């Protein structure tokens, strides 16, 4: 039985995919705790019993929805949420899973299935959400799409090539989409890059494939990387603190394009940035050697404000 009061009809409405556990579940709980409303997708409604026992349908709408099922259009999902609550403000594309497998040990079918959930599902829902925000929300309301990537969306490691590829794709898509949107609409797409978080990602939400013989020795890079990851101890990130950070960034008038979360995320990303800068400096002469002799001297001025920020 519900034990909470009915939230005001003007309170914000969130759609959170993959809400059965981890960041999705924690974010839903944090959003509900501040009096805002949530539509939570899960493959099994029973996974959210602890929330449905506390919140009634005026606060929490649980939808059994498989994000990878292309026969269930994202437009219908968005419309159902907006019809139920009368509005939609924030979409969190959180549904996803990991794939721990070397490239040679990964079938096309497994890689495509991963992309269907981690990338294409978020694409479909983002597209539908932008349309809803643009056509129905006044500019002062706008809309926010928080696409949950990972530090693995900026740096790739052994046995995680396809997982990172799906997140790299999500980041590129999100950045391009964000730049397409007229600022007057007040719709923002934000990439969230968590480090390690105490969720089920590395256990039940990780598909682990056996290593092929060439990669399976005790001293191979793949074996050593798996040992380092599994021996690292508890992740640093708290999913409920992540949820609170998502609430904060969803309210920002001018949010960043990317938001790393966690001390480990900052450490890993900063090291990758430093590595890129070193290579950028080291190979500068070769990079510039390909410029045509008759290159337009005003070329860079034409990019400002469109391709690069002023």
C-alpha positions, 0 to 999 in steps of 0.5 A, a space after each residue: 500500500 502506498 505510504 506517500 502523499 500525492 505529488 503536485 501535478 506541476 512537479 517534474 516527470 522523469 522517464 528512466 529506463 533500466 530501472 530495475 537495479 543499479 543507477 536506474 533504481 537508485 535514481 528513481 528512488 532519489 527522484 521520488 524522494 524529492 516529490 517528483 514523479 517517475 515512469 520506470 521501465 523494467 523487463 519485470 515489474 516485480 523488480 520494483 515492488 519495493 517502490 510500488 509498495 511505497 508510491 502509488 501511480 500518481 507518483 510512479 508508473 512502472 512499465 514493462 518494456 524491453 528497450 531492444 524490442 523494435 516492435 514497440 516504438 519509442 514514440 508510444 513509450 513517450 506518449 504513454 508517459 506523457 499521457 499518464 502524468 500530463 507532462 515529461 521533463 527528463 529522460 534517463 537512458 540508463 538501460 544497458 549491459 556489459 560485454 567482457 570478451 576479446 574481439 576475436 572471441 565475440 560473434 557478430 550476433 553478440 556485438 549487435 545485440 549489445 549495440 541494440 540495447 546500449 546504443 540504438 535503444 537510446 537513439 530511438 528514445 532520445 529522438 522521440 523525447 526531443 520531438 515531445 519536448 519540442 512540440 509540447 513543452 514551452 521554452 521555460 520547461 524545455 527538456 533534458 536527456 541524460 544518456 548514461 555512458 561510462 568512462 568506457 565511452 572515452 577510453 577503451 580497454 582489453 576485453 571491453 572493445 565492443 562495450 566501449 564501442 557502443 558507448 563511444 557511439 552513444 557519446 558521438 550521437 549525443 553530442 551531434 544531437 545536442 548541437 542540432 537543437 535550437 537553443 530557444 527550445 531549451 532542450 539539452 542532451 547530456 552524456 553521463 560518464 560514471 566510473 565504477 559504481 556499486 551496481 550489478 554491472 560487473 556481475 549479472 549485467 555483464 556477459 562474459 565470454 570465454 577467451 580463445 586459446 591465443 588469449 587464454 594464457 596466464 600472462 596474456 594481456 586479456 587475462 591480466 586485465 581481467 585479474 586487475 579488474 576483478 581484484 580492484 575491490 569495491 567500486 568507488 561510486 555510490 549509485 544513490 549519490 549518482 542519482 542525486 548528481 543526475 537530479 542536480 545536473 537536470 536542473 542546470 540551465 547550462 549543463 556541460 556536454 559531458 559529466 564524469 562522475 567519481 574520483 576514478 572517472 576523473 583520474 582515468 579521463 584526465 590520464 587519457 586527455 594527457 595521453 592525447 595531448 602528448 600524441 597531439 604535440 609529438 606528431 604535430 609536424 606530420 599532421 600539418 604536412 597534409 595541408 594543401 598549398 592553396 588552403 583557405 586562410 579564412 577556413 578556421 574563421 568559418 568553423 567558429 560558432 558552428 563546428 567549434 565553440 567561440 
